[in-house]
Amino acid sequence: MNKTELVNAIAEQANLSKVEAKAALDATIEAISNALAQGDKVALIGFGTFAVAEKAARTGINPRTKETINIAARKVVKFKPGAELGEKVK
């Protein structure tokens, strides 16, 4: 499912126009992105939790040259699905 299909599904299920559904989806994504950028955790009960995790610096290998390289520390977004989402997927 891509963004357009998701907007269509939201519009149908929430009885909104596609323009309103797209605005709601964009606002939701923006709010989640801003919270994660500030280091906050976003928990959507029944769906899951978005959080920022720190990945430590490490040594890797360039597969083309087999040369060892240093990979810098970085932050990544992690998602942990909630129990209800897990049950629906089964």
Salt bridges, closest charged atoms under 4 A:
ASP26 OD1 - LYS3 NZ 2.64
ASP26 OD2 - LYS22 NZ 2.81
GLU87 OE2 - LYS90 NZ 3.88
